[in-house]
Every structure is written in structure tokens, then in C-alpha cells.
Amino acid sequence: MSEIIQAEALKISQPVSLLLALRLSSVAFALMGILVSVGVREIFEAMTMANFFLFPMVFLCGVFFPVTAMPVVLQAVGFLLPLTYSVDALRQSLLSSGGLLHRYLDLLILAGFT
């Protein structure tokens, strides 16, 4: 009855690419937020516009389920968004397996978005 459940610690397999992916993702999404908010006058409008882009992006970029499980049309839309490459690079840096593209190609595409 007094069983202790031990969780296995997450081991970072590629710390350099993890830090680079975090940095590039942070800069890319900060700049995307600035780009969205440039054309509005009120802060409330900027938040509304950001949600207009953010909400669909979360569902189309492999955060909750793989991009490869989506229909081809939605996959094409997902590959146009930077979050797809962020998720893929972070997943590969932490787990060192799977992924849509090679993690350095993901980082290169993220640098292009930035």
C-alpha cells in the first residue's frame, strides 16, 4: 500500500540544440507578436489579433498531436508556421528520436523565420 512511484528524470540528449531552439523560438515569436501588434491602436486589439493567429497555430503545429496525423491540406498549413519547427526541434533535442526533419534543419528554418 505504501508504494512509492518514481518518475524517471528527463535527460536532455542535445543541450546545445535545445538552447538554440529555445532562443530562436523566443525571438521568432516575440518578433511575430510585434508584427501583429504594429497595425493596431489599442492593447486589447493587439491581444485579440494575436489570439487569432495563436489559437489555430497551436492545433496545427504538432503540439497536441503529430502533424503527420492531419489531412494533407492541414499539414501544408502547419509547415508554413514556425511553431511546427520549434516543437520538432525541441522534441528531438529532448528525446533524440523521431521528428519530421533533422533538428538542425528545424533550427535553420527557425532562423529564417526570425
Stockholm file with secondary structure:
# STOCKHOLM 1.0

chainA/1-114         MSEIIQAEALKISQPVSLLLALRLSSVAFALMGILVSVGVREIFEAMTMANFFLFPMVFLCGVFFPVTAMPVVLQAVGFLLPLTYSVDALRQSLLSSGGLLHRYLDLLILAGFT
#=GR chainA/1-114 SS CCCCCCCCCCCCSCHHHHHHHHHHHHHHHHHHHHHHHTTCSSHHHHHHHHHHHHHHHHHHTTSSSCGGGSCHHHHHHHTTSHHHHHHHHHHHHHHCSCCSSCHHHHHHHHHHHC
#=GC SS_cons         CCCCCCCCCCCCSCHHHHHHHHHHHHHHHHHHHHHHHTTCSSHHHHHHHHHHHHHHHHHHTTSSSCGGGSCHHHHHHHTTSHHHHHHHHHHHHHHCSCCSSCHHHHHHHHHHHC
//
